[in-house]
Amino acid sequence: MDNGFLPVTLAELQAQGISQPDFVYITGDAYVDHPSFGVAIISRVLQSRGYSVAILPQPDWHSEEDFKRFGRPRLAFLVTAGNIDSMVAHYTAAKKKRSDDAYSAGRKAGKRPDRAVTVYCRMLRRIYGDVPILIGGLEASLRRFAHYDYWADTVKPSVLVESGADILMFGMGEHSIVELADRLRDGVPVCDITDVRGTCYLTAPANTPIGSAECPSFAQVCESKEAYARACRIQYDQQDEVYGKRVIQRHGDRMLVQNPPALSLTTEELDAVYALPYMRTYHPMYEKEGGVPAIEEVRFSITHNRGCFGFCNFCSIALHQGRKIATRSEASVISEAKLLTTLPDFKGYIHDVGGPTANFRHVSCEKQLEHGLCKGRKCLAPTPCKNLRVDHTEYLNLLRKLRNLPKVKRVFVRSGIRYDYLMEDRDDSFFKELVHYHVSGQLKVAPEHCSLTVLDAMGKPHIEVYKAFQKRFYGLTKSMNMEQYLVPYLMSSHPGSTMKDAIALACFLKEEGLRPEQVQDFYPTPGTISTCMFYTGLNPYTLQPIYVPRTAKEKAEQRAMLQYFKPENYALIRAALCKANRRDLIGSGAHCLVPAETSGQSKKGNGNRWNAETTHAKGGGGRSRINSAKTHKTRRKSPK
């Protein structure tokens, strides 16, 4: 290819001397050839193994024409919704249609269908019949079992059943796609490929593998919320590459079989993935539309790790990337940094050196290498495990070398750190250098809430840890005569959060002088433990009931509490405080959240509009709860 990208038109394919590609890769995103995009990684991995791949980005699903662009592939169609779930891309937590899309050229919304994987696969089946179809990406991965669908407010079957695809790849797909490609190349029928790690398939119940962990069936989880909760726990308990068994779940007259997770990439394998010849930008065909905005968050950022042993209940990483940490070598990261300095629009700033959690650079303990990560337990919450290995030395040395590279002015850490992990480090060298060199004015951290009950439901450490971290951060900032701030992620309406908890959070924010300009309402995305709690009202690990804020009005009240300082929220907050018998927080006292209503104020102002939307910011470049990252701008007075 003259432009270096993989072919997106028949003419470009033929210019390479290829009449029939091995794979046609359909994606719900615009085509961006950068290693922060799953399509880029999988297509380049296949190319490096000698396979030809044609990219079909955002085909028009209203007709068959686009799907016929390259004809029938020699081996298979690959299908993904893109970097995030298509429903999350299209709708806010209030189920309102988003007006833009960072993964489409010019931010234009509506370039992919709702539930894109299913729509694309059904179109392919209609046109090509029994052609092999392999699905993957976040949408497929998190919908691989029967799952609660927030937007339809119902339990849906596995996306493998609904889409009609042959094989579903979950998690990080480099190992799986290469093994599948080699089998198909060798003439193995797709229906006979049933033992590849990191994949799911459907079979007759009589062919169910022996020794599998069985979830309650689709019919059972539809009928019983307790059965749904038990299924959720089984799925998470077996999501370990060391001891994870096959997991099965009956769907009518077919059995869904999930093979054990794919093995994490070794450092050498991960280095090889990031050394592939990415163009590191969007395809030039999008230039006339203003480009693809999602690239801006990652253009000058470096991913040095995968996985997260933090294991928050609302986050999809544990079920997708897994909890085991995989890292690139120091040489690989430095090589990419040097490459960034050669790009024409590089200004001297590396925006991030991170991943799901920036300061995880090795496994949480040595035990997991042989025995896997502990079932039903977390490494950091509610308190750190006694076996936790805490060491920032390697990450600190990497940052030091990066900031000393020629043409590099500053190296930032923006993808978020685990402050609870950092506070366990007896050596504060990393903390000091983080504050001095690697904060671009604001440092993202995620306390999420202050209520012990809510934090336990989230799988987060208690607020005292955050308070200690905050004190240390501002102490270091002051000692260095710098003006820098923490940007806390905060979440309203998570399962477990009562109005009492929301009020406690508002009081905490006032006490700490925090004024978040944007807040995140809990979003029940497919596959997470928190979504299971939201749907069932049960904790899947104890089967004990848990309170769930469900109505739009209560969600709006809890969300408004986080922005108690906004006049447009006063009326809503007053009503909520009165209902909670907390009139003591209304008035002019120093402890009060909102002023008393005056006789001239209208009772029908914006504060009574309880269907206000949550604001969601950028997606794809940073820490992901499934999906898109979120930014909370927070005003805080400089510490004295």
N, C-alpha and C positions, 0 to 999 in steps of 0.2 A: 504494500500500500504506500502510495506517495506521501500521504499524510500521517502514516504510522498507526492509525486506528484500525481496528478490525472492521471488515466490510459491513456496511449498513444498507447497501443497495445491491441489486443483482449485477449492475455494471461493475461495481467495485469488486465483487466476488470474482467475476469472470476475468477482470484485469489481473487477478492473481493466478489465472490459469485453472480455476476451480469451477467445475460445472455443478457439482452437488456437494454441499458442505457436510462434514461429519455431524455437526450439531447446529441447530438453529436455536438461539437463545432469546427468549421473549421476556421482556422486563416491563414493569409498570412505570419505571423511572426513565427520564432522559438518559442517554448514553454518556457516562462520565468514566473515562479510563484513568482511574485513580485508586490506589489500594485501600481507601476508606469505603469503597463501593464494592459490594459482594460480586456483582456481575463482572467487574474488572478483574478481580482476583481469580474467579473460577474460569473465565474465558482465557486469561493469560496462562493459568496452570495447564489447561488443556492444550493450548498452543505450544507450550514448552515440551509437551509430550508427543508432539507431532500431529495433533488433531486440528482440523480446520473448523472454525467457529464463525458463523454469521450472526450479527446482532440485530434483533428486531425490537427497537425500543418503542414503547407506547403505541402499539398498533391500534387502528380504529376498529373497535369491537362491534360496531354496528353493521359491518359487512364482512364478507370473506376475503376481500381483495388483498388487504395488507398481509393476511396470514398465508397467502399464496406467493408472496414476494420471492422466496427462495425455493419454493417447492418442498418436496418431502426430503428431509435430511437422510443421510446414509445410515446414521446410527440412532439418533433420537432428538426430540424437542426437549429443551430445558425451559422451565417456566418459573418465574418469580414475580412477586408483586413489587419488588424493589427493596430498598434499604429498610423501609418500615412497613407496617401493616397498612393496607390500603384504606381500611376504615379509620384508623388513627390519622392517616394523612388527610382524610376528607372531612372528619367531624371533630368538634370540640368535645370536652367532657360533658357539656350540656346538650350534646347531640345536635348541635347547630352546624350547618355546612360552612366549612372554611372558605375564605374568599381567595386564598392563594395557595401555592404549592412550591416549596423550595426545591423540589426534585424535578420540576418541569421548567422548560425554557421560559424566561420572562415571568416566572412565578405564576404562570397561567394554570388555574385549577381546571379539573374535569378532563385531564388527559389520560386517565386510567379509570376503569370501572370500579364500583364497589366490589369487594371480594374478588379482586383481580385474578388470583390464581384459578379460581373455579370458572370464571367467565372465559378466560383464555383457553383453559384445557377443554372445556365443552365445545368451543369453536373448533379446536384442532381435531377432536373426535368426529365432529360432524363432517369436516372436510376430508380427513385422512384415514378415518377408520381406525385400524388397529396399530397405528404408528406408536412406537414406544414414547412415553411421556414421563419425564422425571421432573419432580417439583422440589423446590427448596427455597431458602431465604426465610426471613423472620415470620412472614404470614403463614407459610406452610409449617415451619418448625413449631410454632406455638399453638397451632390448631391441629396437631397430629392425632390427638385423642378427642373423644367427645368433650366438648367445651362449652362453657357459658358464653353466649354472644350478647354483649351489652346492648348493641344497637338494635337487635331483633328481640331482645329480652326473652331469650329462650335458649335451651341447650341444643346445640347443633352436633351432628356427627363429625367424625374426623374429616378433614378437608380432602383426604385421600378418597374417601367414599363419595363426597359431593362432587369432586372435580372429575372423577373418572380416570385419574392418572394411574400409572403403573407402580411407581416407586416414589416415596417421599424421603428426601434427605433432610435430617435435622441437625442443628448445631453447625459447627465449622466444617465446611464441606470438601476441603482439599483432598483428604484421603479417600473419602467416599466416591467423589466424582471420578477420580483416576481409576479406581478399581472397577467402577461401573463401566467406564469407557472401555477399559481393556477387555472386560467380559463381553460387551456388545461387539467389539471389534473382532473377537475370537469366535463370534457366531453363536454365543449362548443366548437363547431366547430370553427376553426380559422377564417372562413369567417364571423362569427357572432361577433367577438371581434372588436368592432369599437369605443369604448369609453375610451380607456386607454390613459391617459395623456402621452405625450412624444412619441407618435407613429403616423405613417402615414399608410393609407390603400387606396386601390382603390375600387371604387364602381360605379354602374350605375348612370348617372347624375340624374335620377329620385329619387334616394335615398340620394341626397346631403342634409346634415344637414342645417336647416334654421338658419339664423343669422350669417353665416360665412363671413369672409373677402375674397373676390374673387380677385385672381390675373388674369391678362391677360393670356389667354390659351397658351399652348405649341405652337400652330400654330401662334398665334399672336406675341409671343416673338421671334419666328424665323423670322418673317417678318418685325418687327418693333423694332428698338433699343430703341425708346422711351417707347414702351410697356414693353420691358425687364427692363428698368430702373424703371418704375413704379412698376413692380412686385417685384423688389429687395427691394424697400422701404416698400411695404406692408409686406413682409416677416420679415424684421427687426422690423418694428413697432409693430408686434404682438408677438415678441419673449420675452414675459414677463409673468412670472407665475401668476401675480396678475390680469392683465387686458387683457392678450393675448386671442384673439378669435381663433376659428378654422380658418384655412386658406385653401382655395380650389383653385385648378388649373386644368382646363380641359385638358385632354390628349386624343384627338380623341373621341372615344365612351365611355371613362371612366373618372371619376372624381377622382383626387388625393385629399385626405382629410388629412390635418395635424391637429391633436388634439392640444389643448393648451400644452405648455411645462410642463414637469414633475416638481413637486415641489422640491425645493432644499432640500437636506438632512439636517436634524437638526444636531446639534452638537452631540447629543447622537447617532444618526444613523451613522454619519460619523465616530465617535469613534468605533462603532461596526464593520464597514467595515474594518478599519485598524487593528482591533484586531483579524481578522481571521487568520487561521494557514498557512500563506504563507511560502514556503520554502526559499524565498528571493534570489533565484538564478535561473539559467537555468537548464533544465532537464539534468541529468548526461549523457544521450545518446549523447550529443553534446561535451562532454569532449575531445573525440579523434580528433575532428575537431578544437579544440582550444577555445571552448566556444562561447558564444554569446556576442559580444562586447558592445551592448547597455546597458547591465547591469552595466558596469563599471561606467557610469555617475551617476547612481542612487543607487548603492549598499549601500553607507553610507550617503545618503541624506534622508531628511524627508520632506514630503509634509504636511503643516499645514493648507492650505486653498484651495478653489476652486472658480472659477469665477473671473471676472475682470471688474470693472466699468471704467477702463481706456478707453476701447472701441475704439481702433485704427482701422481705416478703412481697413487696410490691414491684420488684424488679424482675425482668425476664432473663437476666444474664445467666442465672444458675441453671435454668432449663434449656438455655440456648448455647452459650459459650462454655458453660460449666464453671465449677468452682476452683479447679486446678489452674494455677498460674503458668502460662507459657510465655517465654521472653525471647526477644531478639538479642543477639550478641552486641557488645559495645561497638565492635567494628562495623556491624551492619547499620546501626543507628547513626554512627558518625559518617558513614558513607552516604547515607540519605541526606544528612544535614549539609554535607559538602555539595551534593547535587542541588539542594534548594538554593544555595548561594549562587548558582550559575543561572538560575531562571531570570528572565529579563525584568520581571516586576518585583524581585526580591529587594526589600528595603533594609535588610539587616536584622530582622526580627523573626525568630522562630516562635510561633504563637503557642505551641504546646508540645510537650514531650510526655505523653500519657497513654491512656487507654481507658477501659472501664473504670479503673481506679489508678490514678497516676503513680502513687507511691508503693505499689505492690511490684516487687522485682523478683520474688522467689516464692516457693510454696510456703504455706503457713506453718507447717511442721514437717519433720522428716518422716514421721509415721505414715503419712498419707501416700508416700511414694510406693510403699509396699502394701498397705492396707486400705488405701482410699480415704476420702474425707468422711468424717463421722456422720452417721445417719441421724437426722432429726435434731442436730446440734449445730450451733454457729460458732465460728472461731472468735468472734468479737463481742457478741451480744448474748445476754444482757451484760455480761462481764467477759473480759478476754480469757480464753482457755489457758490453763497453766502450761500447756505444751507449745503455745504460740511462739514462733521465732520472729523476733523483731529486730530488723537490721536495715538501715538505710544507706549503708556504706557504698554498696555497688551503684545504687541510683544516684547518690551524691557525686561519686567519681565520674559517672557518665555526664551529669549536668555540668560539672567543672570543665570537662574536656570540650563539651559542645560550646560553652560560652567563650572558650579561648580560641575557637576556630577563626581564621581570617575571614573578614567580611561579616562576621556575626557580632551585632551590637548587644542584643539582649536575647535571653532564652527564658520563656515564660512557662509556667505550669497552669493551665486553664481548665483541664478536663475534670478537675475535682480530686481532692485527696481524702483519705480516711483519717480524720483528725484523732479518732479513738486509737487507731494503730500508731499514729505518730506520738501520741501522749505516752505510749508504753515504752518508747525508746529512751533508755537511760542516757544515751549520748545525744545531746541537743545540737550537734554540729549541723545536721540536715535542717532542723527547724530554723536555726539562725541564718543559714545561707538561703533557705527558701524565702524568708522574709526580706533579706537584703538584696537578693539578685533575681528572684524568679516570680515575683508578684507584680502584675501590671496594674497596680493601683487597687485591684480587688482580687480577693481569693475566694473561690467557691468552696463551700462546705455544706454538709447536709444534716443539720440537727433534726429537721422535719417537724418536730413537735416538742412540747415540754412535759406532757402528761406521761407518767410511768405506764399507765394502762395502754395508751395509744402506742407508745414506743415499743412496748412488748409485743403488741399486735403487728407492728411494722417489722419487728426483728432488728431494732436499732438499740444502741446503747442509751443509757439514761442521761438526762439533761445535765447532770453534774459534770460529766466528762466534757461536754461542750463548753460549759462555763469555765472550767479550768483551762481548756484550750484557748478560749477567747481571752482570758486574762493574760495568759502567756504570750499570745500573739500581739496584743496591744502593748504589752510590756516591752517586747522586743522592738516593735515599731517605734515606740517612744524613745528607747535607748539609742536607736539608730537615727533619730531625728527625721523620720519619714512619715508621710501621710498616706496610709494605706488602710483598706477596710475589708472586713469579712462580708461576703455575700451569702447569707444563709438560705438554703432551700427550705421551704416550709410547705406543708400540705394540710389541707382542710378535708374534713369528711371521710377520712380513712376509717375502715371498720374498727370499732372500739371507741371512736370519738363521739362522746355525748356533747350536749350543749355546755355542760359543766366543764368538760375538757377544752372546748373551743374558747370559753371565757377565760380559763386559766392561761391559755396560750396568748390571748390578747393582753392580759395583765403582765405576762412575762415579757412580751414585746415592748410594752410601755415602760416597764421597769428597766429594760436594757437599752432603751432609746432607739429601738429598731422600727423603721417605717417601710415595710415592703411595698414597692410600687406595683409589683405583679405577684400573684399568688397562684398556686397549683391546687385545683380541686382533684381529689382522688379519681383516677380514670381506670375503670375495670377492664383492662386489656386482657386478651385471651391468655390462659395458661398459668397465670401467677397464683401464688398462695393467697394473696390479698383479694384477688378476684373471686376465688373459691369462698372466702369469708363473706364477701359482698353478696354473692348469690345464695349461699346456703345459710348464712347467719351462724355458722359453726366454725370453730378453729379445727382444721383438718388433723392437727396433731394431738388434740385432746378430745375432740368432738363435743366440747363444751360450747354453749351458746355465746355469741358475741354481739354486742349492739352494732347496728348498721344504720347510719343516716341514709335514708332512701329518697325522701321527697325533695323536689326541686326547691321548695321553700326552706327546708332545714339546711340543705346544702348551701343555699345562698346566705342564710344567717351565719353559718359557720365560716364561710368564706369572708363575709363582711367583717367578722370579728378580727380577722388578721389585718384589716385595713380600717380599724376603728377610728382613725384620725381623719378620714375623708368625710366631708360634710354630706355628700350624697348617700352615705351609709348610716347617718345618724338615726333616722326614723326606724329603719330596719333593726338596728342594734338596740335601740330603746325598747322596741316591742319584744325582742328576744330576751333582753335582760329582765323585763317585767315578768315575762312568762317563766323565767328561771328563778324568780324571787331574788334577783340581784339588783334591786333599785339603788343599792348603796354605790353602784358604779356609774350612776347617772348624776351629773351635777358639775360643780366647779372645783371640787376637791382635787388635790394632787394625785390621788389614786383613781379618780374617775376616768372612765373610757370616753364618754360622750357628755356634752352639756345637756342640761334640762331643756325641754322644749319651751320656747317662748310663745306667748299668745298669738304673735303675728306669723308664726311658721305654719306652712301648709302641711297637712297630713297626707298629701297625695303627691309628694315629690318623688324624685328618683329613688329615694331610699326605700320606697315600698315596692319597687320593681324587683321581685325575687327570682326572676328568670335571667338575671345577668349572666353573661358568659365568663368562663375562666379564660385568661389570656395564656396562650401557648406560644413560646418563641421557637427559635431555630431547631432543626432536627438533623441528625446524622453525624455531626462532627464531634460531639462530646458524649458524656455519659448518657446511657440510654436506659430508661425504665422499660422500654420495649422498642422502643420507638424513637420519639424525638426527645431531645434534651429540652430543658426549660430554664429560663433565666429569671432570677428575682433581683431587681434593682432595689437596693436598700439604703435608705438614708440613715446615717448614724453620726452623731456629733463626734468630733475628734477627741480621743482620750486626752485628758489633761495630765 
